Amino acid sequence: MGDTPDPPPGGGRGRGGRGFNASGFRPSGVTPLVIDGTMYLSTPYSRVVAVDPATGKEIWAYQLPSGNPSTRGVEYWPGDAATPAQIVFGSSDGKLYSLDAKTGKPNPAFGDNGIANLNTPEIMRGLPGRNALTGPQPCIRIS
């Protein structure tokens, strides 16, 4: 799946006849993830955010340089001795991101400053099109 284009003027239908244009908002099917009192979620506006679930106050926000984050949510990795906890997610343009869960800053040890491109010849192996990651990317089982 690629980027979702804006619907034509006057078009778009949603629940109760209120689509994108009727409400002025893009729809979202994201499932928020709450870890240690912080809620993490992707937005339909090219951002991933951390918020206080009790107040709704934004803790940090990361604006993607291109594409949109996965439309169904993000994944959490608890970290290890060398790397702090991370929020991991894919994007509509085939990139995998790793952000510090406390600060929202890209992980400099992951890919190219926190971003791994999954649309390389080595990954695509001659397949047509491009990768698009619309759901959380499994990275580790959390017990």
Secondary structure as UniProt FT lines:
FT   TURN            9..10
FT   HELIX           15..17
FT   HELIX           20..23
FT   STRAND          33..35
FT   TURN            36..37
FT   STRAND          38..42
FT   TURN            44..45
FT   STRAND          47..51
FT   TURN            53..55
FT   STRAND          58..63
FT   TURN            71..72
FT   STRAND          75..77
FT   STRAND          86..91
FT   TURN            92..93
FT   STRAND          95..100
FT   TURN            101..103
FT   TURN            108..111
FT   TURN            113..114
FT   STRAND          115..117
FT   HELIX           121..124
FT   TURN            125..126
//
